[in-house]
Amino acid sequence: MFYYHFRLCRNIYFCLYVLSYLQQIGLNLSGQKGGWLQPFATMINCSLWVAYGLLKEKRDLPISLANAPGVILGLITFVTAL
């Protein structure tokens, strides 16, 4: 039962995470520029996790796939914040 609730919370958090970046990208494009440091740090962090998942001896695709949106959304948010 705990694992079910944990997965549910994790999925809700991930949706909020993605939506927050989409909202920030929208604000950046409409002229309300946000900070660049947080999306840059997210992009680097997620890039390292993707690399870790792909480069370790026994590949860990769930880690890489879970962090791939962070790389893409972090990059887009970073570029639009400049």
ChimeraX attribute file (.defattr): number of C-alpha atoms within 10 A of each C-alpha:
attribute: neighborCount
match mode: 1-to-1
recipient: residues
	/A:1	5
	/A:2	7
	/A:3	8
	/A:4	9
	/A:5	10
	/A:6	11
	/A:7	11
	/A:8	12
	/A:9	12
	/A:10	12
	/A:11	12
	/A:12	11
	/A:13	12
	/A:14	14
	/A:15	11
	/A:16	12
	/A:17	14
	/A:18	14
	/A:19	13
	/A:20	13
	/A:21	17
	/A:22	16
	/A:23	12
	/A:24	22
	/A:25	22
	/A:26	15
	/A:27	16
	/A:28	19
	/A:29	13
	/A:30	10
	/A:31	10
	/A:32	11
	/A:33	16
	/A:34	17
	/A:35	14
	/A:36	16
	/A:37	12
	/A:38	13
	/A:39	23
	/A:40	19
	/A:41	15
	/A:42	20
	/A:43	24
	/A:44	16
	/A:45	15
	/A:46	21
	/A:47	20
	/A:48	15
	/A:49	21
	/A:50	22
	/A:51	16
	/A:52	16
	/A:53	19
	/A:54	17
	/A:55	12
	/A:56	9
	/A:57	8
	/A:58	8
	/A:59	13
	/A:60	16
	/A:61	13
	/A:62	12
	/A:63	16
	/A:64	20
	/A:65	14
	/A:66	13
	/A:67	21
	/A:68	18
	/A:69	17
	/A:70	23
	/A:71	22
	/A:72	15
	/A:73	23
	/A:74	28
	/A:75	19
	/A:76	18
	/A:77	29
	/A:78	23
	/A:79	14
	/A:80	20
	/A:81	21
	/A:82	10
